[in-house]
Amino acid sequence: MSVSVLMVGSEAIPFSKTGGLADVLGALPLALGRLGHRVTLVVPRYRGSQAHGPTRFINVPGLAGAVAETRVTEQQLAENVKAVLIERPELYGRESIYGDGAGYPDNPRRFGFLCKAALEYAAQSADSFDVLHTHDWQGGLASAYLRTAYATHPKLGRMASVFTIHNLAYQGVFSTDWLETLELGPEVMSVGGLEYWGQISLLKAGIVYADVITTVSPTYAKEIQTPEYGAGFDGLLSERAERLHGILNGIDVDRWDPRRDPYLPEPYDERSLEKKEAAKRSLFEILGPQTSVDRVERPVVGVVSRMVDQKGFDLVAQLAPRLPAFGSFAVLGTGDTRYETLWRDLAAAHPRQFAVKIGFDEPLAHLIEGAADMFLMPSRYEPCGLNQMYSMRYGTVPIVRATGGLRDTVRDYNDAPGGTGFSFGPYSAAALSAAMDRARGVFAKPQQWKELQLEGMRQDFSWDRSAREYVKLYNGVLKSGPQS
């Protein structure tokens, strides 16, 4: 059965991006469209967003009683897939998407309006919609509005709703002073509503009011029901465990494909892995001409990451004295000053083993994936993770902590068929060190290493696989009907 989806989020490629959410909202609608389902993606039109297509006006009641005539741009992205950009320059025409630090003070109004506008677009459109699918706290109020203000709407009242948590750490917590502006009554200030330690949480709005909750990997769905990973929501999510599903994110297999990657000096595939050597030479000519690469004894280790505690850099820092003896490192990213300084100091002290660039550089990220033998991701927690999937596609073996999506995508190599990388459980420098030593031991056995590379390259991490799981979920919630 074909499903019509109204998808709402705060950022999406090609219109805007600050992180992985934009990649998901850029790829998932297209994958659903390829499967024959119709998707309308609603996002704000920020300053600098390039959109092309017909425009029209919709009326958005509120927030706080006013009726705002709002222009929307409709851009066809692909067959079955359309983007709708909400244009309110006073809300979205700013220097950044969310604001620095704690964010813009009026973010509740900005994203509450997005949710209202998406529902009004659907109400005033000639199209019909089966499912409302919203993402993260910025889309949480759409689920609440659907089940309150629009509960009896003749067109929208029967819609099912799905809410996806991409990272539970971002909870959209604000003062109760916003309730009136957001057109929410005092009845939502309860444990079963938006109340969160005397404030309101817009993430909780999505969790409480949606018919189904998803997150971005099966293991993360289990982890967030525990105090260690639940960020204060573990009890609520445990109560809703029957409605909580983990669906692994996909990757863009066209953009990340070593057979036709424009950022690699020589394309390669499973039958021509030796061409990774050309990528190594190119990488170190760019990053560190003094770097020595001995293919037999010294693995090249790639790191492309935010340099923060969550990504495991506190463990890496503890191992810093032994890293020069392990291999050559190609490092790209930004983050906490202490970790940027750590890598710069290693590169200064060991210029033949460390090539480091502090910043963001997409072509270089592709080159590192293509050149590296191993890729390091020792995250404290990782809802899904993408680089471990990019790495396997490029014949680059990941070393990861077994958490969240890393656990779901990387099968530990234990001298048996089917392994795709090396993982460790306890969050400790000793456990990371042991995993790295195991990786280097197999690296010294070329035939075993090649089998490990090839097994990773055979994995299917496409968005088409993920989209099929979402379709099953949509059909299931439509069959059972909206919750009462």
Beta strands, then each sheet from edge to edge (+ up, - down):
strand 1: 4-8
strand 2: 38-44
strand 3: 55-61
strand 4: 67-78
strand 5: 81-87
strand 6: 131-135
strand 7: 160-165
strand 8: 173-174
strand 9: 195-196
strand 10: 199-201
strand 11: 212-215
strand 12: 244-246
strand 13: 300-307
strand 14: 328-335
strand 15: 354-358
strand 16: 374-377
strand 17: 397-401
strand 18: 422-424
sheet 1: 3+ 4- 5+ 2+ 1+ 6+ 7+ 11+ 12+
sheet 2: 8+ 10- 9+
sheet 3: 15+ 14+ 13+ 16+ 17+ 18+
end
